[in-house]
Every structure is written in structure tokens, then in C-alpha cells.
Amino acid sequence: MPLLNVETSSQRAEHPLDVVERTAFLNDWRFDRLDLDEMSVTVAGRWAAYQVSFTWLEEVEAIHIGCAFDLRMREARLTEVLRLLSLVNQQLLVGHFDFWPSENIVVFRHALILADGAEPNPGQCETLLQAAVETCERYFQALQFVTWSDKSAREALDYVLFETEGTA
């Protein structure tokens, strides 16, 4: 028996990804609308090019965002990468990182819940994309350190979270 009696046949003024697509167009984001319920955006970051996927999930009334990047992970370092992702996820207030072994990629995932027919607005779409890319940018180097410099998860995380204050 479901905990909540959720009906997802809400009437919407427009498809939620139409708002994301319009926002992408107005912001000059490179995007491709793959089908009615999925589109992708390419974002150039400081450390990598990010492939951001927006997917409308009708059954839960949510826009799901997945932000992936090329890591070229060494299989010998997989356990330490998973340890790092666990440490990182403990610090995140929204979203989380997953490792998808079938594709050998790390993905940041988050969702915008639009229950009862709520409509997304451009600001929410921009914030969703910004949060995904900024989170990936913040932890990208830690993943590189673990994968290629043989650093431990804790060492890599401490290094990227170190913030210098003041001037010399």
C-alpha cells in the first residue's frame, strides 16, 4: 500500500521541459531536445565540459537533472573513488553523486519536484543547472587526485576544500 495517494495527471499550461528549453535558448546554452521528456545541455566549466541531462519524470512530477563529465577512471582506483563520493555526498545539502559502472562515469543528480501541477520558472531551471555545474566543478579535482595521483579520498577532499583567506 503506498504511503501517499499521489495522482500525477495534473493539467499543466506547458510541458516543464519547454520552460527549460526556452531558458537554455535565452541563455545561449548549447542544447538538444532529444524527445518530449528529455533534453541535454553542454556546459564548459573550468575543469571539464559537462553534459547535463534534463528529464521530465511524469510519475513523480519532477525535472531530474544529471550532470556527467569525462573522468576516465582507472578500475584499480574504483574503491577509493566510491569512498570519495560517499564523503562528498555527506557534505551536500542538495543533490548527490552516483557512479554508474555500466558507463564508467560519475554523475551529479538532483531533481526539481513539481507536485500538484506546479510550474517551473526560468530562475529555478537556471539554479538547477548552476547548482549541478558548480558542485561538479568543486569536486572535479578531488576525483582527479584519487584517480590519477593515487591520493586517498580524505586527502583529495581536504585538498579541494582548503580555502585560502587574506592576502600575502
C-alpha positions as CSV (number, residue, x, y, z in Angstrom):
1,M,0.0,0.0,0.0
2,P,1.5,3.4,-1.0
3,L,2.3,5.8,1.8
4,L,0.7,8.7,-0.2
5,N,-2.1,8.7,-2.7
6,V,-0.4,10.6,-5.4
7,E,-2.1,11.3,-8.7
8,T,0.1,12.6,-11.4
9,S,-2.4,13.5,-14.1
10,S,-2.1,17.3,-13.3
11,Q,-3.0,19.7,-16.0
12,R,-0.1,21.9,-17.0
13,A,-0.1,25.1,-19.1
14,E,3.0,23.7,-20.9
15,H,5.5,20.8,-20.7
16,P,8.0,21.5,-17.9
17,L,10.9,20.9,-20.3
18,D,9.6,23.6,-22.6
19,V,10.5,26.1,-19.8
20,V,14.0,24.5,-19.6
21,E,14.4,24.7,-23.4
22,R,13.3,28.4,-23.5
23,T,15.7,29.2,-20.6
24,A,18.5,27.4,-22.5
25,F,17.8,29.4,-25.7
26,L,17.6,32.7,-23.8
27,N,20.9,32.0,-22.1
28,D,22.7,30.8,-25.2
29,W,23.3,27.3,-23.8
30,R,24.2,24.7,-26.3
31,F,21.3,22.2,-26.1
32,D,19.5,19.4,-27.9
33,R,15.9,18.4,-27.2
34,L,16.2,14.6,-27.6
35,D,12.4,14.0,-27.2
36,L,9.4,15.4,-25.4
37,D,10.7,14.3,-22.0
38,E,14.5,14.7,-22.3
39,M,17.0,17.3,-23.4
40,S,20.7,17.8,-22.9
41,V,22.8,20.9,-22.4
42,T,26.6,21.2,-22.8
43,V,28.3,23.5,-20.4
44,A,32.0,24.4,-20.5
45,G,33.4,24.5,-17.0
46,R,36.8,25.4,-15.7
47,W,37.9,21.8,-15.3
48,A,35.7,19.9,-17.8
49,A,32.9,20.0,-20.3
50,Y,29.7,18.9,-18.6
51,Q,26.9,17.0,-20.2
52,V,23.8,18.0,-18.4
53,S,20.6,16.0,-19.0
54,F,17.2,17.3,-18.0
55,T,14.5,14.6,-17.9
56,W,10.8,15.1,-17.1
57,L,9.6,12.2,-14.8
58,E,5.8,12.3,-15.1
59,E,5.3,9.6,-12.5
60,V,6.9,11.7,-9.7
61,E,6.2,15.1,-11.3
62,A,9.9,16.1,-11.3
63,I,12.5,17.5,-13.5
64,H,15.6,15.3,-13.0
65,I,19.0,16.7,-13.8
66,G,22.1,14.6,-14.3
67,C,25.5,16.2,-14.8
68,A,28.2,14.0,-16.1
69,F,31.8,14.5,-17.1
70,D,34.7,12.6,-18.6
71,L,36.8,11.1,-15.8
72,R,38.5,8.1,-17.5
73,M,38.6,6.3,-14.2
74,R,41.1,3.6,-13.6
75,E,39.4,0.4,-12.3
76,A,42.2,-0.1,-9.7
77,R,41.0,3.2,-8.1
78,L,37.3,2.5,-8.1
79,T,37.0,1.7,-4.3
80,E,38.8,4.9,-3.4
81,V,36.6,6.9,-5.8
82,L,33.5,5.4,-4.2
83,R,34.9,6.3,-0.8
84,L,35.4,9.9,-2.0
85,L,31.8,10.1,-3.4
86,S,30.5,8.9,0.0
87,L,32.5,11.6,1.8
88,V,31.4,14.3,-0.7
89,N,27.7,13.3,-0.5
90,Q,27.8,13.7,3.3
91,Q,28.6,17.4,2.7
92,L,26.0,18.2,0.1
93,L,22.8,19.9,1.1
94,V,21.1,19.2,-2.3
95,G,21.7,16.5,-4.9
96,H,24.2,13.7,-4.8
97,F,26.9,12.0,-6.8
98,D,26.5,8.5,-8.2
99,F,28.9,6.2,-10.0
100,W,27.3,4.4,-13.0
101,P,29.5,1.3,-13.6
102,S,27.9,0.4,-16.9
103,E,29.1,3.7,-18.4
104,N,32.1,4.1,-16.1
105,I,31.1,7.7,-15.2
106,V,30.4,9.9,-12.2
107,V,27.1,11.8,-12.3
108,F,25.7,14.5,-10.1
109,R,22.0,14.1,-9.7
110,H,19.3,16.3,-8.4
111,A,15.6,17.0,-9.0
112,L,13.0,19.8,-9.0
113,I,9.7,18.4,-7.6
114,L,6.7,20.0,-9.3
115,A,3.8,18.3,-7.4
116,D,0.2,19.0,-8.0
117,G,0.8,20.7,-11.3
118,A,3.3,23.3,-10.1
119,E,5.0,25.0,-13.0
120,P,8.8,25.6,-13.2
121,N,10.1,29.1,-13.8
122,P,13.3,30.1,-15.6
123,G,15.0,31.0,-12.3
124,Q,14.5,27.5,-11.0
125,C,15.9,26.0,-14.2
126,E,19.0,28.2,-14.1
127,T,19.5,27.5,-10.4
128,L,19.2,23.7,-11.0
129,L,21.8,23.9,-13.8
130,Q,24.1,26.2,-11.8
131,A,24.0,24.0,-8.7
132,A,24.9,20.9,-10.7
133,V,27.8,22.5,-12.6
134,E,29.2,24.3,-9.5
135,T,29.1,21.1,-7.5
136,C,30.9,19.2,-10.2
137,E,33.5,22.0,-10.5
138,R,34.0,22.0,-6.8
139,Y,34.8,18.2,-6.6
140,F,36.2,17.5,-10.0
141,Q,39.9,17.9,-8.9
142,A,39.3,15.6,-5.9
143,L,38.2,12.9,-8.3
144,Q,41.2,13.5,-10.5
145,F,43.5,13.3,-7.5
146,V,42.1,10.0,-6.4
147,T,42.0,8.6,-9.9
148,W,45.4,9.7,-11.2
149,S,47.6,10.9,-8.2
150,D,46.8,7.9,-6.0
151,K,45.7,10.2,-3.2
152,S,43.3,8.8,-0.6
153,A,39.7,10.0,-0.6
154,R,40.3,12.0,2.6
155,E,43.5,13.7,1.3
156,A,41.8,14.6,-2.0
157,L,38.8,16.1,-0.3
158,D,40.9,18.0,2.2
159,Y,42.9,19.5,-0.6
160,V,39.9,20.8,-2.6
161,L,38.1,22.1,0.4
162,F,41.1,24.1,1.6
163,E,40.3,27.8,1.2
164,T,42.9,30.5,1.5
165,E,41.9,33.6,3.3
166,G,43.5,37.0,3.2
167,T,46.5,38.1,1.1
168,A,50.2,37.8,1.5
